[in-house]
Amino acid sequence: MRRLALVALAVAPLATRAQQLPDFDKVQIKVHPVAGAIYMLEGAGGNIAVSAGDDGLVVVDDQYAPLAEKIRAALKGISDKPVRFVINTHWHGDHVGGNAAMAGNGATLIAQDNVRKRMTAGGQPGNLGTLKLNEVRPYQPIALPVITFASDVTVHLNGEDVRALHIGPGHTDGDSIIFFTRSNVVHMGDDFVNGLPFVDLGSGGSVKGLIQTVETAIPKIPPDAKIIPGHGPLSTLDDLKKYLQMVKDTVAAVEQGVRAGKSLEQLQKEKVLARWENQKRSFMNIDLYTESVYNELSGKKVGMNVPTPKH
Amino acid sequence: MWRSLVCAALLAPAVARAQMPDFAKVQIKVHRVAGSVYMLEGSGGNIGVSAGDDGILIVDDQFAPLADKIRAALKGIADKPVRFVINTHWHFDHMGGNAPFASTGSTILAHDNVRKRMASGGTVGNFGTLKFDTPPQVPASLPVITYSADATVHVNGEDVHALHIGPGHTDGDTIVFFPKSNVVHMGDDFVAGFPFIDLGSGGSARGLMKTLEAVLPKIPKDARIIPGHGPISTPDDVRQFLADVKESVALVEKALAAGKSLDEMKKEKLLAKFDKRANAFISTDVYTDTLCNELSGKKLGVYVPHH
């Protein structure tokens, strides 16, 4: 979730409501070969990863519904084979928008349990404060993941073990990180972006959880792996480590203020995160980020976790 | 793994080998279990079926030569494609039909270790009197979706939950819940008879006890239970099965602590009170042999580690 909220936030710093969607007519899908049989598609919304081969295609995320035809055309340029599986890294509209079109063409949709629950129920992504993205209405049944998991699944296709791993809450409470083990590529979803993360407290996200998640993921990633971020250019393990350090440092700075009994307004006025001004991206500036971290750390506004059902 | 071995086990008590049933004579019986869930009985493990507008999901698929008969039986339930197959474990009387079903578009799901063991092949058995070599399976028969803990398939308004708890019958067992229809397919973690603990595939009687203890609280009192082998059962039947496993394990543990050998235990008929669970595949002696091998710690199952 990145570009979509751009205009609204520039105009309405207090409470973001109407998001402006990109002009889909103008969007072009760029295909980047990543490594081995893995490609990255860049359009509008989250980066798409593709594993191509004789068995068919495995696609990670599918951006927006109006881009479905363009995405299909781009995939056809890679391989004539059908899309057999789509894995959603999380439930946001810029990552699952193409689900219905993909399912309609025979793909089986896969995601963590909470992705299906939140898509079924709808909800309010945001930071439980001034950042409120468009309220999401319940999705139509065909757009819902058909195979879900609590912890992990592996799709074995094209000689590749495509492993979707849910570590814990981060960007949301239903995040998956995708490992293409043979091609040595990792798709991080929005647990890794090129700048300040958006922690969706309204969807059970947590910046502390995000730190734990990335710290757990890093040892599983070979040093020479190529990393696809949720948003931004193709990256390296070093980029991911620098990002983790940035998140830890910013959280520590806000935490110090919270411990000293400072209010959010004081922290924002003092610009405790001024050092990281250059990390702002899309709708996430340091004031909104400070507020998100403050809301979580002060414990006043805690993300709602969807409980996993027990038999 | 059960009925198919009846003849072999009768003829060769020292080392049983697998003898296939006469597939031409096998008939597939369809039992309605509850809600939209059915059970197919043929040869090999019981097949669980969820049928509805979204298509058909089956749990286990017996033997490849029965695939056409199974398809015909399914057609009698619903004229829909088989979209998903879940394997409860890697034994050939539960996943033998994988290749034919995959070739007609079914997506096969199972625990990670099912795929690993099917790909490598291995020796199924109790490190003693039971030994069955299983060759590597063809790529088309391997599960395409695997999991270390669980997966849920959402079809026909049913959240079909495939749950791996830990080692039991093998190290890749799945128990399948049909929560809306209130049915549970136990795989071979629950059978009518003695359990077969496949030490060669990482199975464990102690693990089976833990698995059943973890699963029983998740099963509603009025649920219907599909065993890996045997007739439709109740949660009380599972409870009794667990009680018998626990008691028999305790008896063998005690005998081992007293320094008794397997031969002595067999001669003393240590587990005679469970004789009614004996069948031609797992006799009381074979079961005693299996428990002895595990509990003495001399012969441990080879566990395939998670990656």
Interface residues (C-beta under 8 A of the other chain):
Chain A: T108 I110 D113 R116 L144 P145 V146 I147 T148 F149 A150 S151 D152 V153 T154 V155 H156 L157 K310 H311
Chain B: T107 L109 D112 R115 L142 P143 V144 I145 T146 Y147 S148 A149 D150 A151 T152 V153 H154 V155 H161 L163 F177 P179 K218 I219
